[in-house]
Amino acid sequence: MTEVEQYVIDRVKSMRNERGISQAKLANLLEVSQGFIGDCENPKYRAKYNLNHINRLAKIFNCSFQDFFPDSPFD
C-alpha cells in the first residue's frame, strides 16, 4: 500500500466516522459489499478505493473530489 493510497483510505474512514455512517451503510450507498469497506480500512488487506469510488464518495459526503487527497504530493 502506498502512502497516498493509505491517505485516501484514512480520509474516507475519518469522513465516514465524522458523519456517523457505518461500514454497512457506506457499502450500501457506494454499491459495494460491506466486506470491501472493511478490507479497505484494515491494513492487513490490499483493497483500496479507485477513482470511480472516490467520485461517488464525494457525492455521498457532499464534498469535493479533492477532499480525499493531500494538499501536496508525498516524496
Secondary structure, 3 states (H helix, E strand, C coil): CCHHHHHHHHHHHHHHHHCCCCHHHHHHHHCCCHHHHHHHHCCCCCCCCCHHHHHHHHHHCCCCHHHHCCCCCCC
